Amino acid sequence: MDIGTKVEAVADLGGGLTQSVPAGARGVVVHRRFDGRLEVAFTLAGLLGGTRSVTVAVAPNEVKPL
C-alpha cells in the first residue's frame, strides 16, 4: 500500500505496551518501514469526547484498503 492510502483495521490491534486500535477503525498510511510494516494514523474516539489520533505500526495483512 502506498502512503496516503485510506485503510480499515480488520481486527483489534495493539494493546499491552502499544496503543489499542479497535477493529473497524479507519486510518491513513503515513509511512512504509524498511521491514515491510506500515505506520498508520488512526482517528479514534477521544477519552473525554471528541477524537484523537494514534499512529501504529501494523503488518499489511492487519488492515484493508477502503
mmCIF file as gemmi writes it, N, C-alpha and C atoms, coordinates in Angstrom:
data_model
loop_
_atom_site.group_PDB
_atom_site.id
_atom_site.type_symbol
_atom_site.label_atom_id
_atom_site.label_alt_id
_atom_site.label_comp_id
_atom_site.label_asym_id
_atom_site.label_entity_id
_atom_site.label_seq_id
_atom_site.pdbx_PDB_ins_code
_atom_site.Cartn_x
_atom_site.Cartn_y
_atom_site.Cartn_z
_atom_site.occupancy
_atom_site.B_iso_or_equiv
_atom_site.pdbx_formal_charge
_atom_site.auth_seq_id
_atom_site.auth_asym_id
_atom_site.pdbx_PDB_model_num
ATOM 1 N N . MET Axp A 1 ? 0.841 -1.177 0 1 0 ? 1 A 1
ATOM 2 C CA . MET Axp A 1 ? 0 0 0 1 0 ? 1 A 1
ATOM 3 C C . MET Axp A 1 ? 0.886 1.239 0 1 0 ? 1 A 1
ATOM 4 N N . ASP Axp A 2 ? 0.4 2.253 -0.653 1 0 ? 2 A 1
ATOM 5 C CA . ASP Axp A 2 ? 1.148 3.494 -0.767 1 0 ? 2 A 1
ATOM 6 C C . ASP Axp A 2 ? 0.797 4.451 0.367 1 0 ? 2 A 1
ATOM 7 N N . ILE Axp A 3 ? 1.689 5.398 0.604 1 0 ? 3 A 1
ATOM 8 C CA . ILE Axp A 3 ? 1.42 6.455 1.569 1 0 ? 3 A 1
ATOM 9 C C . ILE Axp A 3 ? 0.194 7.225 1.098 1 0 ? 3 A 1
ATOM 10 N N . GLY Axp A 4 ? -0.706 7.507 2.019 1 0 ? 4 A 1
ATOM 11 C CA . GLY Axp A 4 ? -1.938 8.215 1.69 1 0 ? 4 A 1
ATOM 12 C C . GLY Axp A 4 ? -3.134 7.305 1.475 1 0 ? 4 A 1
ATOM 13 N N . THR Axp A 5 ? -2.901 5.975 1.408 1 0 ? 5 A 1
ATOM 14 C CA . THR Axp A 5 ? -3.998 5.03 1.23 1 0 ? 5 A 1
ATOM 15 C C . THR Axp A 5 ? -4.869 4.997 2.481 1 0 ? 5 A 1
ATOM 16 N N . LYS Axp A 6 ? -6.176 5.118 2.311 1 0 ? 6 A 1
ATOM 17 C CA . LYS Axp A 6 ? -7.109 5.013 3.437 1 0 ? 6 A 1
ATOM 18 C C . LYS Axp A 6 ? -7.348 3.539 3.714 1 0 ? 6 A 1
ATOM 19 N N . VAL Axp A 7 ? -7.279 3.149 4.989 1 0 ? 7 A 1
ATOM 20 C CA . VAL Axp A 7 ? -7.394 1.744 5.375 1 0 ? 7 A 1
ATOM 21 C C . VAL Axp A 7 ? -8.337 1.591 6.56 1 0 ? 7 A 1
ATOM 22 N N . GLU Axp A 8 ? -8.692 0.331 6.822 1 0 ? 8 A 1
ATOM 23 C CA . GLU Axp A 8 ? -9.532 -0.029 7.966 1 0 ? 8 A 1
ATOM 24 C C . GLU Axp A 8 ? -8.888 -1.216 8.663 1 0 ? 8 A 1
ATOM 25 N N . ALA Axp A 9 ? -8.848 -1.198 9.994 1 0 ? 9 A 1
ATOM 26 C CA . ALA Axp A 9 ? -8.302 -2.312 10.766 1 0 ? 9 A 1
ATOM 27 C C . ALA Axp A 9 ? -9.235 -3.513 10.651 1 0 ? 9 A 1
ATOM 28 N N . VAL Axp A 10 ? -8.685 -4.691 10.341 1 0 ? 10 A 1
ATOM 29 C CA . VAL Axp A 10 ? -9.524 -5.882 10.187 1 0 ? 10 A 1
ATOM 30 C C . VAL Axp A 10 ? -9.718 -6.626 11.512 1 0 ? 10 A 1
ATOM 31 N N . ALA Axp A 11 ? -8.904 -6.322 12.509 1 0 ? 11 A 1
ATOM 32 C CA . ALA Axp A 11 ? -9.015 -6.941 13.834 1 0 ? 11 A 1
ATOM 33 C C . ALA Axp A 11 ? -8.532 -5.923 14.86 1 0 ? 11 A 1
ATOM 34 N N . ASP Axp A 12 ? -8.755 -6.203 16.139 1 0 ? 12 A 1
ATOM 35 C CA . ASP Axp A 12 ? -8.225 -5.334 17.187 1 0 ? 12 A 1
ATOM 36 C C . ASP Axp A 12 ? -6.703 -5.346 17.105 1 0 ? 12 A 1
ATOM 37 N N . LEU Axp A 13 ? -6.098 -4.166 17.191 1 0 ? 13 A 1
ATOM 38 C CA . LEU Axp A 13 ? -4.648 -4.04 17.081 1 0 ? 13 A 1
ATOM 39 C C . LEU Axp A 13 ? -4.075 -3.489 18.375 1 0 ? 13 A 1
ATOM 40 N N . GLY Axp A 14 ? -2.812 -3.798 18.616 1 0 ? 14 A 1
ATOM 41 C CA . GLY Axp A 14 ? -2.098 -3.223 19.745 1 0 ? 14 A 1
ATOM 42 C C . GLY Axp A 14 ? -2.513 -3.819 21.071 1 0 ? 14 A 1
ATOM 43 N N . GLY Axp A 15 ? -2.393 -2.985 22.097 1 0 ? 15 A 1
ATOM 44 C CA . GLY Axp A 15 ? -2.649 -3.437 23.455 1 0 ? 15 A 1
ATOM 45 C C . GLY Axp A 15 ? -1.331 -3.679 24.162 1 0 ? 15 A 1
ATOM 46 N N . GLY Axp A 16 ? -1.387 -3.952 25.431 1 0 ? 16 A 1
ATOM 47 C CA . GLY Axp A 16 ? -0.152 -4.16 26.179 1 0 ? 16 A 1
ATOM 48 C C . GLY Axp A 16 ? 0.633 -2.865 26.275 1 0 ? 16 A 1
ATOM 49 N N . LEU Axp A 17 ? 1.783 -2.824 25.624 1 0 ? 17 A 1
ATOM 50 C CA . LEU Axp A 17 ? 2.643 -1.643 25.669 1 0 ? 17 A 1
ATOM 51 C C . LEU Axp A 17 ? 2.42 -0.68 24.509 1 0 ? 17 A 1
ATOM 52 N N . THR Axp A 18 ? 1.487 -1.001 23.606 1 0 ? 18 A 1
ATOM 53 C CA . THR Axp A 18 ? 1.217 -0.12 22.467 1 0 ? 18 A 1
ATOM 54 C C . THR Axp A 18 ? -0.229 0.369 22.514 1 0 ? 18 A 1
ATOM 55 N N . GLN Axp A 19 ? -0.516 1.393 21.729 1 0 ? 19 A 1
ATOM 56 C CA . GLN Axp A 19 ? -1.871 1.934 21.66 1 0 ? 19 A 1
ATOM 57 C C . GLN Axp A 19 ? -2.841 0.882 21.142 1 0 ? 19 A 1
ATOM 58 N N . SER Axp A 20 ? -4.015 0.806 21.716 1 0 ? 20 A 1
ATOM 59 C CA . SER Axp A 20 ? -5.051 -0.115 21.25 1 0 ? 20 A 1
ATOM 60 C C . SER Axp A 20 ? -5.863 0.546 20.148 1 0 ? 20 A 1
ATOM 61 N N . VAL Axp A 21 ? -6.132 -0.219 19.094 1 0 ? 21 A 1
ATOM 62 C CA . VAL Axp A 21 ? -6.954 0.248 17.984 1 0 ? 21 A 1
ATOM 63 C C . VAL Axp A 21 ? -8.028 -0.808 17.761 1 0 ? 21 A 1
ATOM 64 N N . PRO Axp A 22 ? -9.307 -0.452 17.855 1 0 ? 22 A 1
ATOM 65 C CA . PRO Axp A 22 ? -10.369 -1.444 17.678 1 0 ? 22 A 1
ATOM 66 C C . PRO Axp A 22 ? -10.557 -1.827 16.213 1 0 ? 22 A 1
ATOM 67 N N . ALA Axp A 23 ? -11.059 -3.032 15.987 1 0 ? 23 A 1
ATOM 68 C CA . ALA Axp A 23 ? -11.385 -3.469 14.627 1 0 ? 23 A 1
ATOM 69 C C . ALA Axp A 23 ? -12.379 -2.489 14.025 1 0 ? 23 A 1
ATOM 70 N N . GLY Axp A 24 ? -12.21 -2.198 12.751 1 0 ? 24 A 1
ATOM 71 C CA . GLY Axp A 24 ? -13.109 -1.281 12.066 1 0 ? 24 A 1
ATOM 72 C C . GLY Axp A 24 ? -12.663 0.168 12.091 1 0 ? 24 A 1
ATOM 73 N N . ALA Axp A 25 ? -11.625 0.47 12.887 1 0 ? 25 A 1
ATOM 74 C CA . ALA Axp A 25 ? -11.123 1.848 12.93 1 0 ? 25 A 1
ATOM 75 C C . ALA Axp A 25 ? -10.514 2.205 11.58 1 0 ? 25 A 1
ATOM 76 N N . ARG Axp A 26 ? -10.727 3.441 11.168 1 0 ? 26 A 1
ATOM 77 C CA . ARG Axp A 26 ? -10.209 3.888 9.876 1 0 ? 26 A 1
ATOM 78 C C . ARG Axp A 26 ? -8.995 4.771 10.078 1 0 ? 26 A 1
ATOM 79 N N . GLY Axp A 27 ? -8.068 4.667 9.126 1 0 ? 27 A 1
ATOM 80 C CA . GLY Axp A 27 ? -6.857 5.466 9.206 1 0 ? 27 A 1
ATOM 81 C C . GLY Axp A 27 ? -6.245 5.675 7.837 1 0 ? 27 A 1
ATOM 82 N N . VAL Axp A 28 ? -5.059 6.283 7.841 1 0 ? 28 A 1
ATOM 83 C CA . VAL Axp A 28 ? -4.335 6.597 6.615 1 0 ? 28 A 1
ATOM 84 C C . VAL Axp A 28 ? -2.893 6.136 6.776 1 0 ? 28 A 1
ATOM 85 N N . VAL Axp A 29 ? -2.362 5.465 5.746 1 0 ? 29 A 1
ATOM 86 C CA . VAL Axp A 29 ? -0.96 5.041 5.761 1 0 ? 29 A 1
ATOM 87 C C . VAL Axp A 29 ? -0.087 6.292 5.688 1 0 ? 29 A 1
ATOM 88 N N . VAL Axp A 30 ? 0.824 6.453 6.664 1 0 ? 30 A 1
ATOM 89 C CA . VAL Axp A 30 ? 1.689 7.631 6.693 1 0 ? 30 A 1
ATOM 90 C C . VAL Axp A 30 ? 3.15 7.297 6.431 1 0 ? 30 A 1
ATOM 91 N N . HIS Axp A 31 ? 3.522 6.001 6.506 1 0 ? 31 A 1
ATOM 92 C CA . HIS Axp A 31 ? 4.925 5.626 6.297 1 0 ? 31 A 1
ATOM 93 C C . HIS Axp A 31 ? 5.02 4.13 6.036 1 0 ? 31 A 1
ATOM 94 N N . ARG Axp A 32 ? 5.965 3.74 5.194 1 0 ? 32 A 1
ATOM 95 C CA . ARG Axp A 32 ? 6.272 2.326 4.974 1 0 ? 32 A 1
ATOM 96 C C . ARG Axp A 32 ? 7.672 2.088 5.531 1 0 ? 32 A 1
ATOM 97 N N . ARG Axp A 33 ? 7.778 1.177 6.506 1 0 ? 33 A 1
ATOM 98 C CA . ARG Axp A 33 ? 9.061 0.907 7.144 1 0 ? 33 A 1
ATOM 99 C C . ARG Axp A 33 ? 9.893 -0.054 6.315 1 0 ? 33 A 1
ATOM 100 N N . PHE Axp A 34 ? 11.193 -0.094 6.593 1 0 ? 34 A 1
ATOM 101 C CA . PHE Axp A 34 ? 12.11 -0.959 5.851 1 0 ? 34 A 1
ATOM 102 C C . PHE Axp A 34 ? 11.793 -2.436 6.036 1 0 ? 34 A 1
ATOM 103 N N . ASP Axp A 35 ? 11.135 -2.806 7.13 1 0 ? 35 A 1
ATOM 104 C CA . ASP Axp A 35 ? 10.811 -4.216 7.386 1 0 ? 35 A 1
ATOM 105 C C . ASP Axp A 35 ? 9.475 -4.63 6.767 1 0 ? 35 A 1
ATOM 106 N N . GLY Axp A 36 ? 8.848 -3.73 6.001 1 0 ? 36 A 1
ATOM 107 C CA . GLY Axp A 36 ? 7.6 -4.053 5.32 1 0 ? 36 A 1
ATOM 108 C C . GLY Axp A 36 ? 6.348 -3.658 6.08 1 0 ? 36 A 1
ATOM 109 N N . ARG Axp A 37 ? 6.514 -3.307 7.367 1 0 ? 37 A 1
ATOM 110 C CA . ARG Axp A 37 ? 5.341 -2.889 8.141 1 0 ? 37 A 1
ATOM 111 C C . ARG Axp A 37 ? 4.928 -1.483 7.731 1 0 ? 37 A 1
ATOM 112 N N . LEU Axp A 38 ? 3.682 -1.156 7.991 1 0 ? 38 A 1
ATOM 113 C CA . LEU Axp A 38 ? 3.133 0.152 7.654 1 0 ? 38 A 1
ATOM 114 C C . LEU Axp A 38 ? 2.877 0.932 8.931 1 0 ? 38 A 1
ATOM 115 N N . GLU Axp A 39 ? 3.117 2.223 8.901 1 0 ? 39 A 1
ATOM 116 C CA . GLU Axp A 39 ? 2.699 3.079 10.002 1 0 ? 39 A 1
ATOM 117 C C . GLU Axp A 39 ? 1.412 3.751 9.563 1 0 ? 39 A 1
ATOM 118 N N . VAL Axp A 40 ? 0.372 3.555 10.363 1 0 ? 40 A 1
ATOM 119 C CA . VAL Axp A 40 ? -0.955 4.058 10.022 1 0 ? 40 A 1
ATOM 120 C C . VAL Axp A 40 ? -1.429 5.001 11.121 1 0 ? 40 A 1
ATOM 121 N N . ALA Axp A 41 ? -1.923 6.171 10.719 1 0 ? 41 A 1
ATOM 122 C CA . ALA Axp A 41 ? -2.515 7.126 11.656 1 0 ? 41 A 1
ATOM 123 C C . ALA Axp A 41 ? -4.015 6.862 11.702 1 0 ? 41 A 1
ATOM 124 N N . PHE Axp A 42 ? -4.484 6.36 12.837 1 0 ? 42 A 1
ATOM 125 C CA . PHE Axp A 42 ? -5.904 6.073 13.031 1 0 ? 42 A 1
ATOM 126 C C . PHE Axp A 42 ? -6.548 7.221 13.797 1 0 ? 42 A 1
ATOM 127 N N . THR Axp A 43 ? -7.792 7.54 13.459 1 0 ? 43 A 1
ATOM 128 C CA . THR Axp A 43 ? -8.577 8.521 14.201 1 0 ? 43 A 1
ATOM 129 C C . THR Axp A 43 ? -9.59 7.749 15.036 1 0 ? 43 A 1
ATOM 130 N N . LEU Axp A 44 ? -9.492 7.925 16.354 1 0 ? 44 A 1
ATOM 131 C CA . LEU Axp A 44 ? -10.333 7.177 17.297 1 0 ? 44 A 1
ATOM 132 C C . LEU Axp A 44 ? -11.157 8.144 18.138 1 0 ? 44 A 1
ATOM 133 N N . ALA Axp A 45 ? -12.177 7.611 18.78 1 0 ? 45 A 1
ATOM 134 C CA . ALA Axp A 45 ? -12.966 8.409 19.72 1 0 ? 45 A 1
ATOM 135 C C . ALA Axp A 45 ? -12.066 8.822 20.877 1 0 ? 45 A 1
ATOM 136 N N . GLY Axp A 46 ? -12.191 10.073 21.31 1 0 ? 46 A 1
ATOM 137 C CA . GLY Axp A 46 ? -11.398 10.568 22.425 1 0 ? 46 A 1
ATOM 138 C C . GLY Axp A 46 ? -11.881 10.007 23.753 1 0 ? 46 A 1
ATOM 139 N N . LEU Axp A 47 ? -11.024 10.068 24.747 1 0 ? 47 A 1
ATOM 140 C CA . LEU Axp A 47 ? -11.374 9.536 26.06 1 0 ? 47 A 1
ATOM 141 C C . LEU Axp A 47 ? -12.448 10.376 26.748 1 0 ? 47 A 1
ATOM 142 N N . LEU Axp A 48 ? -12.455 11.682 26.489 1 0 ? 48 A 1
ATOM 143 C CA . LEU Axp A 48 ? -13.445 12.574 27.104 1 0 ? 48 A 1
ATOM 144 C C . LEU Axp A 48 ? -14.298 13.259 26.048 1 0 ? 48 A 1
ATOM 145 N N . GLY Axp A 49 ? -14.542 12.572 24.943 1 0 ? 49 A 1
ATOM 146 C CA . GLY Axp A 49 ? -15.294 13.159 23.839 1 0 ? 49 A 1
ATOM 147 C C . GLY Axp A 49 ? -14.348 13.627 22.749 1 0 ? 49 A 1
ATOM 148 N N . GLY Axp A 50 ? -14.882 13.979 21.618 1 0 ? 50 A 1
ATOM 149 C CA . GLY Axp A 50 ? -14.05 14.416 20.505 1 0 ? 50 A 1
ATOM 150 C C . GLY Axp A 50 ? -13.317 13.238 19.872 1 0 ? 50 A 1
ATOM 151 N N . THR Axp A 51 ? -12.198 13.524 19.227 1 0 ? 51 A 1
ATOM 152 C CA . THR Axp A 51 ? -11.41 12.47 18.591 1 0 ? 51 A 1
ATOM 153 C C . THR Axp A 51 ? -9.948 12.606 18.983 1 0 ? 51 A 1
ATOM 154 N N . ARG Axp A 52 ? -9.206 11.539 18.761 1 0 ? 52 A 1
ATOM 155 C CA . ARG Axp A 52 ? -7.759 11.546 18.971 1 0 ? 52 A 1
ATOM 156 C C . ARG Axp A 52 ? -7.125 10.745 17.855 1 0 ? 52 A 1
ATOM 157 N N . SER Axp A 53 ? -5.877 11.011 17.588 1 0 ? 53 A 1
ATOM 158 C CA . SER Axp A 53 ? -5.159 10.307 16.533 1 0 ? 53 A 1
ATOM 159 C C . SER Axp A 53 ? -4.025 9.504 17.154 1 0 ? 53 A 1
ATOM 160 N N . VAL Axp A 54 ? -3.902 8.246 16.746 1 0 ? 54 A 1
ATOM 161 C CA . VAL Axp A 54 ? -2.79 7.409 17.188 1 0 ? 54 A 1
ATOM 162 C C . VAL Axp A 54 ? -2.121 6.819 15.952 1 0 ? 54 A 1
ATOM 163 N N . THR Axp A 55 ? -0.799 6.743 15.996 1 0 ? 55 A 1
ATOM 164 C CA . THR Axp A 55 ? -0.043 6.15 14.9 1 0 ? 55 A 1
ATOM 165 C C . THR Axp A 55 ? 0.49 4.81 15.375 1 0 ? 55 A 1
ATOM 166 N N . VAL Axp A 56 ? 0.184 3.754 14.612 1 0 ? 56 A 1
ATOM 167 C CA . VAL Axp A 56 ? 0.524 2.389 14.993 1 0 ? 56 A 1
ATOM 168 C C . VAL Axp A 56 ? 1.213 1.697 13.822 1 0 ? 56 A 1
ATOM 169 N N . ALA Axp A 57 ? 2.27 0.924 14.113 1 0 ? 57 A 1
ATOM 170 C CA . ALA Axp A 57 ? 2.921 0.109 13.087 1 0 ? 57 A 1
ATOM 171 C C . ALA Axp A 57 ? 2.153 -1.203 12.973 1 0 ? 57 A 1
ATOM 172 N N . VAL Axp A 58 ? 1.756 -1.555 11.751 1 0 ? 58 A 1
ATOM 173 C CA . VAL Axp A 58 ? 0.958 -2.76 11.522 1 0 ? 58 A 1
ATOM 174 C C . VAL Axp A 58 ? 1.528 -3.54 10.348 1 0 ? 58 A 1
ATOM 175 N N . ALA Axp A 59 ? 1.245 -4.838 10.326 1 0 ? 59 A 1
ATOM 176 C CA . ALA Axp A 59 ? 1.574 -5.659 9.16 1 0 ? 59 A 1
ATOM 177 C C . ALA Axp A 59 ? 0.535 -5.367 8.079 1 0 ? 59 A 1
ATOM 178 N N . PRO Axp A 60 ? 0.916 -5.468 6.806 1 0 ? 60 A 1
ATOM 179 C CA . PRO Axp A 60 ? -0.033 -5.177 5.728 1 0 ? 60 A 1
ATOM 180 C C . PRO Axp A 60 ? -1.32 -6 5.782 1 0 ? 60 A 1
ATOM 181 N N . ASN Axp A 61 ? -1.263 -7.211 6.349 1 0 ? 61 A 1
ATOM 182 C CA . ASN Axp A 61 ? -2.47 -8.04 6.4 1 0 ? 61 A 1
ATOM 183 C C . ASN Axp A 61 ? -3.383 -7.685 7.577 1 0 ? 61 A 1
ATOM 184 N N . GLU Axp A 62 ? -2.986 -6.742 8.416 1 0 ? 62 A 1
ATOM 185 C CA . GLU Axp A 62 ? -3.816 -6.329 9.543 1 0 ? 62 A 1
ATOM 186 C C . GLU Axp A 62 ? -4.775 -5.192 9.187 1 0 ? 62 A 1
ATOM 187 N N . VAL Axp A 63 ? -4.628 -4.648 7.981 1 0 ? 63 A 1
ATOM 188 C CA . VAL Axp A 63 ? -5.519 -3.587 7.506 1 0 ? 63 A 1
ATOM 189 C C . VAL Axp A 63 ? -5.962 -3.901 6.088 1 0 ? 63 A 1
ATOM 190 N N . LYS Axp A 64 ? -7.1 -3.316 5.694 1 0 ? 64 A 1
ATOM 191 C CA . LYS Axp A 64 ? -7.567 -3.481 4.315 1 0 ? 64 A 1
ATOM 192 C C . LYS Axp A 64 ? -7.832 -2.099 3.737 1 0 ? 64 A 1
ATOM 193 N N . PRO Axp A 65 ? -7.557 -1.921 2.447 1 0 ? 65 A 1
ATOM 194 C CA . PRO Axp A 65 ? -7.804 -0.614 1.837 1 0 ? 65 A 1
ATOM 195 C C . PRO Axp A 65 ? -9.298 -0.339 1.72 1 0 ? 65 A 1
ATOM 196 N N . LEU Axp A 66 ? -9.66 0.922 1.775 1 0 ? 66 A 1
ATOM 197 C CA . LEU Axp A 66 ? -11.066 1.326 1.616 1 0 ? 66 A 1
ATOM 198 C C . LEU Axp A 66 ? -11.33 1.711 0.178 1 0 ? 66 A 1
